[in-house]
């Protein structure tokens, strides 16, 4: 079982968490100017690297807060977790 460290609750089992996608995605500066194709690109196309990746997680069975994690997509090792307002660990 994978242990994920919630920044507020400490280490918990992975079943308490839900994945929320790629972290640090900026909202478009002028959304009214985007075409449908550009919106589709922004909504659905994310990075899918092999190796270190920054992700969003929610502690759904605990404090229900969102946070970010730096996880290796090959080994699933979580190197760091941090509050979403921090620039990244």
KAQUILIN-V386583 format. One record per run of one state. SS is the DSSP state (alpha for helix, beta for strand, coil for the rest). FROM is the first residue (numbers start at 0). TO is the last residue. If there is no record, write none. Layout:
# KAQUILIN-V386583
SS:FROM:TO  SS:FROM:TO
This chain:
# KAQUILIN-V386583
coil:0:1  beta:2:5  coil:6:8  beta:9:12  alpha:13:15  coil:16:16  beta:17:21  coil:22:29  alpha:30:32  coil:33:34  alpha:35:43  coil:44:50  beta:51:57  coil:58:64  beta:65:71  coil:72:76  beta:77:81  coil:82:88
